[in-house]
């Protein structure tokens, strides 16, 4: 049974701990970590997308953040980010290898498989910039069906259009753009 810290909309733990399904049913704010694998090629920025497993509760089979996951009760954002990188992609990283891009609130109010989910997340966004060959990744089958690289400009277009088969939202491409400006000066 997964247990989450209920958080304020600013991301601070309230002291209440609830089971995952109750958090999503009740619309409680809770923490997630989103990690984007980034590479620069020919002056362009590319990001690794994961194709979510078709068995996922929300957005099954959609292209999503390189790696993401919920904070378990008691976790910090960084602990969850490092754990998810290892579990989903087989990357054993250190905290120093992640660039912190910021904390962002997001909300999804939708139905999946006939079940209503009100998912209110406080998401810490990180960049992982070490070279990665997707063929060397160890994908967690329960979570990740496949991975592929995409040009950042194309990803922004898809997010803005709400393209079918992608669960990347404009708030996240804006967060990435801000991080790239700070990190790379572009």
HELIX and SHEET records of a PDB file:
HELIX    1   1 UNK A   20  UNK A   26  1                                   7    
HELIX    2   2 UNK A   77  UNK A   84  1                                   8    
HELIX    3   3 UNK A   85  UNK A   89  3                                   5    
HELIX    4   4 UNK A   95  UNK A   97  5                                   3    
HELIX    5   5 UNK A  134  UNK A  136  5                                   3    
HELIX    6   6 UNK A  152  UNK A  161  1                                  10    
HELIX    7   7 UNK A  170  UNK A  184  1                                  15    
SHEET    1   A 2 UNK A   3  UNK A   7  0                                        
SHEET    2   A 2 UNK A  13  UNK A  19 -1                                        
SHEET    1   B 4 UNK A  63  UNK A  64  0                                        
SHEET    2   B 4 UNK A  44  UNK A  52 -1                                        
SHEET    3   B 4 UNK A  29  UNK A  41 -1                                        
SHEET    4   B 4 UNK A  67  UNK A  70 -1                                        
SHEET    1   C 5 UNK A  63  UNK A  64  0                                        
SHEET    2   C 5 UNK A  44  UNK A  52 -1                                        
SHEET    3   C 5 UNK A  29  UNK A  41 -1                                        
SHEET    4   C 5 UNK A 115  UNK A 128  1                                        
SHEET    5   C 5 UNK A  98  UNK A 112 -1                                        
SHEET    1   D 3 UNK A  63  UNK A  64  0                                        
SHEET    2   D 3 UNK A  44  UNK A  52 -1                                        
SHEET    3   D 3 UNK A 144  UNK A 151 -1                                        
END                                                                             
